Amino acid sequence: MALIFSIKSNSIKLIYNFVKMFKKYQKDFSLFRRLLGYIRPYRLVFYTGFSLTIILAFTESTRPLLIAEMINTFLADTSGSTGQIGTFINEFINGLSSEQSDQMFIWISIIFGILVIEAVFQFLVAYLGAILGQSIVLDVREKLFKHIQSFRLKYFDETPNGTVVTRIISDIEAISDIFTTGLISIMGDMIKLVIIFFWMFYVNWQITLLILIPIPLLIIATKIFAKAMKSAFEKERTQVNKLNTFVQEHISGMSIVQLFNKEKVEADKFDGLNKGHRNALLQAVWATSLFFPIVELLSSLSIAVLILWSMLQLNFNPEMVSSISGIMFGYILWVYMLYRPIRQMADRFNVLQRGVVRAERVFAIMDSNEVVDNAGSITDVNFNAAVEFKDVWFAYNDDNWILKGVNIYAPKQQSIALVGTTGAGKSTIINLLTRFYDFQKGEITIGNIPIRDIEVNALRKNIAIVLQDVFLFSDTIFNNITMGDQTITKEEVIEASKKVGAHDFIMRLPENYDYDVKERGGLLSVGQKQLIAFIRAYVYNPKILILDEATASLDSESEALIQKATLELQKGRTSIVIAHRLSTIVNSDKILVIDKGRVIEEGSHQELLKLKGQYKRLYDLNFV
């Protein structure tokens, strides 16, 4: 009974492993087929490269046959020993000239010409492969970047920047190797093997069978090698991702590391990640270092079998020394040609394995459903209208509600201020209005039109935001203000700068409005970056203005300039202000106090002070 149970258990386990392996290969094949779809726009390049590869495979594989016939003709005087084709070639050359010296020159010229053709075709195949690979990389990277730009902010909150950078840069670059050094080369190697086998069997099938004795061992070794390499590449890819993420975060936060004297601690962490990456690469190197000597050993074994056969032939038939010399030389060349493509194919399969592993990660992002739902189609909207939140509920994760039944009514062209403690939900309200996140319950409208019915680009085009953490690109001040909008002139930018009060400090910079602020505006002060953000909002002439703690980081002088510009900017616009300073909200038409995701008080500054509630307590604590 126990034996029967054991047999059943092992059978089930075997079937399970088989199904698992089949699904794995099916998945890899599906990924590879998807990659091949990117060849379609470059079919001409691919087919040209493939055609040249076929010609190259034929010329390389035929060259040993010609050399063998030449040796037999001039050294052993046994022309035509390689069969009817050898006889035909000799008759053709004899027809060109009867002089032996001329025939030798013709033979050498033919072989040299074949070598020149091979060199030219090898260059063309490599160049066309590079064109194909880089063109596909261009398409995939552009498609991926555009797709990522449409993601919700939630994706970027949960995904490290280093991971995203790895996917867009190094992972896609590995995909290009599939087409530059993988696909066409593998197809060429397989065709070359077929032609080599044909010539070897054509000349002498008995010798060929003897030479191929080590091939089954090579096939087994190749299969083990491919499995080991895929595992190594997956580990290496994981380690690269960890390294990129770590470096990205720590370069951005270097000031914090230095401030708390954590250089040694973080260096130790980096050393651990770096060693993990080294170990993953060494695993791949170990497999490669073991496989290639095995290939060389097996090729030498084939040569040994050939020499042994030749010696046995000469022992029994000494007069055959003249007839087998050319054949033996040709077979030695074929053996090296036979094992070299097999060894190279292992390298090519490494490239395919690496590319498929990384393609799986890239396609996982492409197939991600993290994009903002842009089902809205309305573009003709009067944004100079009231903004209303109706019983809005929102949670970042499951039922952990951040906003709980929020109701806000902002009449057109009025200023609404939101105040509250940290984490009350003020910034979340702004993120919902701009559709950086989507709420789960309730409705948000602009002029009685639900914002989900409005096309996202049309919505965001009419909303300007000045955040407390201003982000500037590594570019000129002018380009950071216009964000590449060619319709905004320099005169408009200068006029806006004067109204905001930033023109004077910009003119004091070395290149004025063409001054490069470097990464994240690192060469400017916090106040200067805030002023540039105000100019950016001003020139885009939005219908709805959002100031998210926009003056929280300014000194008194800069804040006075901002307050003056803010009053000018708010004229004729619906504005929502989030701030902790009294100076930014006392002039607001209405102030809403947010606490634990709910609106608990609303009214003007004086009205709220009279209520002696939460707002009064915040005021007394100088929280605002």
C-alpha positions in Angstrom: 0.0 0.0 0.0 2.8 2.4 1.0 4.6 1.5 -2.3 1.5 2.4 -4.3 1.0 5.6 -2.4 4.7 6.5 -3.1 4.4 5.8 -6.8 1.2 8.0 -7.0 2.9 10.8 -5.1 6.0 10.7 -7.3 3.8 10.6 -10.4 1.8 13.6 -9.3 5.0 15.5 -8.5 6.4 14.6 -11.9 3.3 15.8 -13.6 3.3 19.0 -11.5 6.9 19.8 -12.4 6.3 19.1 -16.1 3.2 21.4 -16.1 5.3 24.1 -14.3 8.2 23.8 -16.8 5.7 23.9 -19.7 4.1 27.1 -18.4 7.5 28.7 -17.9 8.6 27.9 -21.4 5.3 29.1 -22.7 5.7 32.4 -20.9 9.2 32.9 -22.2 8.0 32.1 -25.7 5.1 34.6 -25.4 7.5 37.3 -24.2 9.9 36.6 -27.1 7.1 36.6 -29.6 5.9 40.0 -28.2 9.4 41.3 -28.7 9.5 40.2 -32.3 6.4 42.3 -32.9 8.7 45.4 -32.6 10.6 44.3 -35.8 7.6 45.0 -38.0 8.5 48.7 -38.8 12.0 47.6 -39.6 11.3 44.5 -41.7 13.6 45.7 -44.6 16.6 46.0 -42.2 15.8 42.6 -40.6 15.3 40.7 -43.9 18.4 42.3 -45.5 20.5 41.3 -42.5 19.1 37.8 -42.5 19.7 37.4 -46.2 23.3 38.5 -45.8 23.6 36.1 -42.8 22.5 33.2 -45.0 25.1 34.1 -47.7 27.8 34.5 -45.0 26.9 31.1 -43.5 27.2 29.4 -46.9 30.6 31.0 -47.8 32.1 30.3 -44.4 31.0 26.7 -44.5 32.1 26.1 -48.1 35.6 27.5 -47.7 37.0 24.3 -46.0 35.8 22.3 -49.0 37.7 24.5 -51.4 40.8 24.4 -49.2 40.7 20.6 -49.0 40.3 20.3 -52.8 43.2 22.7 -53.4 45.5 20.8 -51.1 44.6 17.5 -52.7 45.1 19.0 -56.2 48.5 20.6 -55.7 50.1 18.7 -52.8 48.6 15.2 -53.2 47.7 15.2 -56.9 44.3 13.7 -56.2 41.9 16.2 -57.6 38.2 15.6 -57.1 38.8 13.7 -53.9 36.0 15.7 -52.2 33.4 14.4 -54.6 31.7 15.5 -57.7 31.7 19.2 -56.6 35.5 19.0 -56.2 35.8 17.5 -59.6 33.6 20.2 -61.1 35.6 23.0 -59.5 38.9 21.4 -60.8 37.5 21.1 -64.3 36.3 24.7 -64.2 39.8 26.0 -63.2 41.5 23.7 -65.7 39.3 25.3 -68.3 40.6 28.7 -67.4 44.2 27.8 -67.6 46.3 24.6 -68.1 49.4 26.0 -66.4 49.7 24.8 -62.8 51.1 28.1 -61.6 48.1 29.9 -63.0 45.7 27.4 -61.5 47.4 27.9 -58.1 46.9 31.7 -58.5 43.2 31.2 -59.4 42.6 28.9 -56.4 44.2 31.5 -54.0 42.3 34.3 -55.7 39.0 32.5 -55.2 39.7 31.7 -51.5 41.0 35.3 -50.9 37.9 36.7 -52.6 35.6 34.6 -50.4 37.5 35.9 -47.3 37.0 39.5 -48.5 33.3 38.8 -49.1 33.0 37.3 -45.6 34.6 40.3 -44.0 32.3 42.8 -45.8 29.2 40.7 -45.0 30.2 40.4 -41.3 30.5 44.2 -41.1 27.1 44.7 -42.8 25.4 42.1 -40.6 26.8 43.6 -37.4 25.9 47.2 -38.6 22.3 46.2 -39.6 21.8 44.3 -36.4 22.9 47.4 -34.5 20.5 49.6 -36.5 17.7 47.1 -35.8 18.4 46.8 -32.1 18.8 50.5 -31.4 15.7 51.4 -33.5 13.6 48.9 -31.4 15.2 50.4 -28.2 14.1 53.8 -29.3 10.5 52.7 -29.9 10.2 50.6 -26.7 11.9 53.3 -24.5 9.7 56.1 -25.9 6.5 54.0 -25.5 7.5 53.1 -21.9 8.3 56.6 -20.9 5.0 58.0 -22.4 3.2 55.2 -20.5 4.9 56.0 -17.2 4.0 59.7 -17.6 0.3 58.7 -17.5 0.6 56.8 -14.2 -1.1 57.9 -11.0 1.1 59.4 -8.4 0.4 56.4 -6.2 2.7 54.3 -8.4 5.6 56.7 -7.9 4.9 56.9 -4.1 5.2 53.1 -3.9 8.0 52.5 -6.5 11.6 53.7 -5.8 13.0 56.1 -8.5 16.0 53.8 -9.0 13.7 51.0 -10.1 11.9 53.1 -12.7 15.3 54.4 -14.0 16.6 50.8 -14.3 13.6 49.8 -16.3 13.8 52.7 -18.7 17.6 52.6 -19.2 19.5 49.4 -18.6 16.6 46.9 -18.9 15.6 48.2 -22.3 19.3 48.4 -23.4 19.5 44.6 -22.7 16.5 44.1 -25.0 18.5 45.7 -27.8 21.2 43.0 -27.4 18.6 40.4 -28.5 18.5 42.0 -31.9 22.1 43.3 -32.2 24.0 40.2 -31.1 21.3 37.6 -30.5 18.5 36.9 -32.9 20.1 37.3 -36.3 23.4 35.7 -35.1 21.6 32.7 -33.7 19.7 32.2 -37.0 23.0 32.5 -38.9 24.8 30.0 -36.6 22.0 27.5 -37.0 22.1 27.8 -40.8 25.9 27.5 -40.7 25.6 24.3 -38.7 23.1 22.8 -41.2 25.5 23.6 -44.1 28.5 22.3 -42.3 26.7 19.0 -41.6 25.7 18.8 -45.2 29.3 19.2 -46.5 30.7 16.8 -43.9 28.2 14.1 -44.7 28.6 14.8 -48.4 32.4 14.3 -48.4 32.5 11.3 -46.1 29.6 10.3 -43.9 31.6 7.7 -41.9 34.2 10.2 -40.7 31.3 12.6 -39.9 29.6 10.1 -37.7 32.8 9.5 -35.8 33.5 13.2 -35.3 29.9 13.8 -34.0 30.3 11.3 -31.1 30.9 14.1 -28.5 27.9 16.2 -29.7 25.3 14.6 -27.3 27.6 15.5 -24.4 27.8 19.1 -25.7 24.0 19.3 -25.9 23.6 18.2 -22.3 26.3 20.7 -21.2 24.6 23.5 -23.1 21.2 22.8 -21.6 22.7 22.9 -18.0 24.6 26.0 -18.9 21.6 27.8 -20.2 19.6 27.0 -17.0 22.4 28.2 -14.8 22.8 31.4 -16.7 19.2 32.3 -16.5 19.2 31.9 -12.8 22.4 34.0 -12.6 20.9 36.8 -14.7 17.8 37.0 -12.6 19.9 37.4 -9.5 22.1 39.9 -11.2 19.1 42.0 -12.4 17.7 42.1 -8.9 21.0 43.2 -7.5 21.3 46.0 -10.1 17.9 47.2 -9.3 18.8 47.4 -5.6 22.0 49.2 -6.3 20.3 51.8 -8.6 17.6 52.4 -6.0 20.1 52.8 -3.2 22.4 55.1 -5.1 19.5 57.2 -6.4 18.1 57.7 -2.9 21.4 58.4 -1.2 22.6 60.9 -3.7 19.3 62.8 -3.4 19.5 62.6 0.4 23.3 63.1 0.8 22.8 66.2 3.0 20.9 64.1 5.6 23.5 61.4 5.5 26.3 63.9 6.2 24.2 65.9 8.7 23.8 62.8 10.9 27.3 61.5 10.3 26.0 58.3 8.8 28.6 58.0 6.0 30.1 54.9 7.5 26.8 53.2 8.1 25.5 53.9 4.6 28.9 52.9 3.1 28.6 49.5 4.9 25.1 49.1 3.5 26.3 49.9 0.0 29.2 47.5 0.4 26.7 44.7 1.2 24.7 45.5 -1.9 27.8 45.8 -4.0 29.0 42.4 -2.9 25.6 40.9 -3.6 25.9 42.3 -7.2 29.5 40.9 -7.5 28.4 37.4 -6.3 25.5 37.3 -8.8 27.9 38.2 -11.6 30.5 35.7 -10.4 27.8 33.0 -10.6 27.4 33.8 -14.2 31.2 33.9 -14.7 31.6 30.6 -13.0 29.1 28.9 -15.4 30.8 30.5 -18.4 34.3 29.6 -17.2 33.2 26.0 -16.8 31.2 25.7 -20.1 33.8 27.1 -22.5 36.6 24.7 -21.5 34.1 21.8 -21.9 33.4 23.0 -25.4 37.1 23.2 -26.2 37.7 19.7 -24.7 34.9 18.2 -26.8 36.2 19.9 -30.0 39.6 18.5 -29.3 38.1 15.1 -28.7 36.5 15.3 -32.2 39.9 16.2 -33.7 41.5 13.3 -31.8 38.9 10.9 -33.3 39.7 12.3 -36.8 43.4 11.8 -36.3 42.9 8.3 -34.9 40.8 7.4 -38.0 43.4 8.8 -40.3 46.2 6.8 -38.6 44.1 3.6 -38.8 43.5 4.2 -42.5 47.2 4.7 -43.2 48.1 1.5 -41.2 45.8 -0.6 -43.4 46.3 1.4 -46.6 49.6 3.3 -46.7 48.9 4.4 -50.3 45.9 6.5 -49.1 48.3 9.2 -47.6 47.9 11.3 -50.7 44.1 11.1 -50.8 43.3 11.9 -47.2 45.6 14.8 -46.5 43.3 17.5 -48.0 40.2 15.8 -46.5 41.8 15.7 -43.1 42.7 19.4 -43.2 39.2 20.3 -44.4 37.6 18.3 -41.6 39.8 20.0 -39.0 38.5 23.4 -40.2 34.9 22.1 -40.2 35.3 20.8 -36.6 36.4 24.2 -35.4 33.6 25.8 -37.4 31.1 23.3 -35.9 32.0 23.9 -32.3 32.5 27.6 -32.6 28.9 28.3 -33.6 27.7 26.0 -30.9 29.8 27.8 -28.3 28.7 31.2 -29.7 25.1 30.1 -29.7 25.5 29.5 -25.9 26.6 33.2 -25.7 23.7 34.2 -27.9 21.3 32.3 -25.8 22.7 34.1 -22.7 21.9 37.3 -24.5 18.4 36.1 -25.2 17.9 34.9 -21.6 19.1 38.2 -20.2 16.9 40.1 -22.7 13.8 38.0 -21.9 14.3 38.4 -18.2 14.5 42.2 -18.5 11.7 42.3 -21.1 9.5 40.6 -18.6 10.1 43.5 -16.2 9.6 46.2 -18.9 6.4 44.6 -20.1 5.1 44.3 -16.6 5.2 48.1 -16.4 3.7 48.5 -19.9 0.8 46.2 -18.9 0.4 48.0 -15.6 -3.1 49.4 -15.0 -1.7 52.3 -12.9 -2.7 55.0 -15.5 -5.2 57.7 -14.6 -8.6 56.9 -15.9 -9.0 59.4 -18.7 -12.5 58.4 -19.8 -13.7 62.0 -19.8 -14.2 63.6 -23.2 -15.5 67.0 -22.3 -13.0 69.8 -23.2 -15.3 72.8 -23.7 -15.7 73.6 -20.0 -16.1 77.0 -18.3 -13.5 76.7 -15.6 -14.3 80.2 -14.4 -17.1 78.6 -12.3 -17.7 77.2 -8.8 -15.7 74.2 -7.6 -17.6 71.8 -5.3 -16.7 68.7 -3.3 -19.8 66.6 -2.5 -19.5 64.0 0.2 -16.0 63.0 -1.0 -14.3 59.9 0.5 -10.8 58.9 -0.3 -8.3 56.3 1.0 -4.7 55.6 -0.3 -5.0 52.0 0.8 -8.2 50.0 1.2 -10.5 51.4 3.8 -8.0 53.6 5.6 -10.0 56.7 4.9 -8.0 60.0 4.6 -11.0 62.1 3.6 -14.4 61.3 5.2 -17.5 62.8 3.6 -15.8 66.2 2.7 -18.1 68.9 1.4 -16.6 72.1 0.0 -18.1 74.8 -2.0 -15.8 77.4 -3.6 -17.7 80.1 -5.5 -16.1 81.3 -8.7 -13.4 83.9 -8.5 -13.3 83.6 -4.7 -10.4 82.6 -2.4 -10.8 79.5 -0.2 -8.2 78.7 2.5 -7.7 75.3 4.0 -6.0 75.0 7.4 -5.4 72.2 9.8 -2.8 70.1 11.5 -0.3 67.9 9.5 -2.0 64.8 8.1 -5.5 66.4 8.3 -6.0 65.9 4.5 -5.4 69.3 3.1 -3.0 68.3 0.3 -5.1 65.3 -0.5 -8.0 67.6 -1.4 -5.7 69.3 -3.9 -4.5 66.0 -5.3 -8.1 64.9 -6.0 -9.0 68.2 -7.7 -6.1 67.8 -10.1 -6.8 64.1 -10.5 -3.4 63.0 -9.3 -5.5 60.5 -7.3 -9.1 59.4 -7.8 -11.6 59.4 -5.0 -13.6 56.3 -4.1 -16.9 57.9 -3.1 -18.8 61.2 -3.7 -18.3 63.7 -6.5 -16.2 66.7 -7.4 -17.6 69.2 -9.9 -16.5 72.4 -11.7 -19.5 74.4 -12.9 -21.7 71.3 -12.2 -19.6 69.1 -14.5 -18.0 66.1 -12.8 -14.3 66.3 -13.1 -14.2 62.6 -14.2 -16.2 63.6 -17.3 -13.6 66.3 -18.2 -10.6 65.3 -20.3 -7.6 65.2 -18.0 -5.3 67.4 -20.1 -8.0 70.0 -20.4 -8.6 69.9 -16.6 -4.9 70.3 -15.7 -4.3 73.0 -18.3 -6.7 75.3 -16.4 -5.2 74.6 -13.0 -1.9 76.0 -11.7 -0.2 74.7 -8.6 2.5 76.3 -6.5 3.8 73.5 -4.2 5.7 73.9 -0.9 8.5 71.7 -2.4 9.2 73.4 -5.7 10.7 71.2 -8.4 12.9 72.8 -11.1 14.5 70.9 -14.0 18.2 71.1 -14.9 17.5 73.8 -17.5 17.3 77.6 -17.8 15.1 79.8 -15.7 13.1 80.7 -18.9 12.5 77.1 -19.8 11.5 76.2 -16.3 8.9 79.0 -16.3 7.4 78.2 -19.8 7.9 74.4 -19.5 8.6 74.3 -23.2 5.4 76.1 -24.3 6.4 78.0 -27.4 3.4 80.3 -27.3 4.7 82.0 -24.1 7.1 84.9 -25.1 10.0 86.2 -23.2 8.3 89.6 -22.8 5.4 87.8 -21.0 7.8 86.1 -18.7 9.6 89.3 -17.9 6.3 91.1 -17.2 5.2 88.3 -14.9 8.5 88.3 -13.1 8.2 92.0 -12.4 4.7 91.6 -11.0 5.8 88.7 -8.8 8.9 90.7 -7.8 11.5 88.2 -9.1 12.8 90.2 -12.1 15.6 92.0 -10.1 17.1 88.8 -8.6 17.0 87.1 -12.0 18.8 90.0 -13.7 21.5 89.7 -11.1 22.3 86.1 -12.2 25.2 85.5 -14.7 22.9 84.8 -17.7 19.7 86.3 -16.5 16.7 84.3 -17.8 19.1 81.9 -19.6 20.8 80.9 -16.3 21.0 77.1 -15.8 19.6 76.3 -12.4 21.1 72.7 -12.5 19.4 69.6 -11.0 16.3 70.4 -8.9 17.3 74.1 -9.0 20.2 73.4 -6.6 21.9 76.7 -7.4 18.9 78.8 -6.2 17.7 79.5 -2.7 14.3 78.1 -1.5 12.8 81.5 -1.7 14.1 82.1 -5.3 12.6 78.7 -6.4 9.3 79.7 -4.9 9.3 82.9 -6.8 10.0 81.1 -10.1 7.1 78.8 -9.3 4.8 81.8 -8.9 6.0 83.2 -12.3 5.3 79.8 -13.9 1.7 79.9 -12.5 1.2 83.5 -13.6 2.3 83.0 -17.2 0.0 80.0 -17.7 -3.0 82.2 -16.8 -5.0 79.5 -15.1 -8.7 79.7 -14.2 -8.1 77.9 -10.9 -5.1 78.6 -8.7 -3.8 76.4 -6.0 -1.2 77.5 -3.4 -0.1 74.5 -1.4 1.9 76.1 1.6 3.5 78.2 -1.1 5.1 80.7 1.3 5.9 78.3 4.1 9.7 78.4 3.3 10.1 82.1 2.5 11.8 84.8 4.5 9.8 87.9 5.5 11.0 90.0 2.6 10.2 87.3 0.0 6.9 86.6 1.7 5.9 90.3 1.3 6.7 90.1 -2.4 4.7 86.9 -2.7 1.7 88.2 -0.9 1.5 91.2 -3.2 1.8 89.0 -6.3 -0.7 86.5 -4.9 -3.4 89.2 -4.5 -2.8 90.2 -8.1 -2.8 86.6 -9.3 -6.0 85.7 -7.5 -8.0 88.5 -9.3 -10.7 87.0 -11.5 -9.7 83.4 -10.5 -11.0 80.7 -8.1 -8.2 80.1 -5.7 -7.5 77.5 -3.0 -4.8 78.2 -0.5 -3.2 75.8 2.0 -0.9 77.5 4.5 0.3 77.5 8.1 0.9 81.3 8.2 -1.8 83.8 9.1 -0.6 86.2 6.5 -1.6 83.8 3.7 -5.2 83.3 4.7 -6.6 86.4 6.5 -7.7 87.9 3.2 -9.4 84.7 2.0 -13.1 84.9 1.3 -13.7 81.7 3.2 -11.5 79.5 5.5 -12.2 75.8 6.1 -10.7 74.0 9.1 -9.8 70.3 8.2 -9.4 67.8 11.0 -9.0 64.0 10.6 -10.4 64.1 7.0 -13.4 66.2 7.8 -14.4 69.9 7.5 -15.2 70.9 11.0 -15.4 74.7 10.7 -15.8 77.2 7.9 -16.2 81.0 7.6 -14.2 84.1 7.4 -11.2 84.9 9.6 -13.2 87.0 12.0 -16.2 84.6 12.1 -14.0 81.6 13.0 -12.2 83.6 15.7 -15.6 84.3 17.2 -16.5 80.6 17.2 -13.6 80.0 19.6 -13.2 76.5 18.2 -10.3 74.7 16.5 -9.4 77.7 14.4 -9.1 79.9 17.4 -6.9 77.3 19.1 -4.6 77.2 16.1 -4.5 80.9 16.0 -3.6 81.2 19.6 -0.8 78.7 19.2 0.4 80.7 16.2 0.0 77.5 14.2 -1.4 79.4 11.2 
